[in-house]
Amino acid sequence: MTIVTHILATTLAAQAMGLEGRDLALAYAFGVGVDVDHAIKAPFYIRTVGLRDRRGYYWRSSLQEPVALLWILPLCVLLGTAVPLICFALHVALDYSVRFEKMPFYPYSPRVTRGWLTGVPDKVKEGVVLTVLVCTNLLLYSVRR
């Protein structure tokens, strides 16, 4: 999914849980910030592919795969909050709904998956999720006001 979808999903989770301060920062760090690896991988992409769009280029790292739970779960225990776990799980769920390749146990396993709902076009899934997130965010915001 796109960064917009991740921001909207994290905002919805933060509103629903009534997060503030440290927990709000953790929500955005684990709901959106885990995509920082794209910025880190951008120079490698440009060096390999150039500035053209190449579908199928592997942008992901273990930072945004389920294997990251190996360090996120102990962090949650250490911090005494489940917010990183919840927002990371939301991020992964969104990413696994699109068809590009994912390696859930990278770097410990070369297993590759395409996630779920592979028969539905990604643009359709993105549009539906985006619409639901915008409407739900607006509804929750108006109810809380």
Helices and strands as residue ranges (DSSP letters): H 3-17, H 21-31, G 33-35, H 36-48, G 62-64, G 66-68, H 69-79, H 83-95, H 122-144
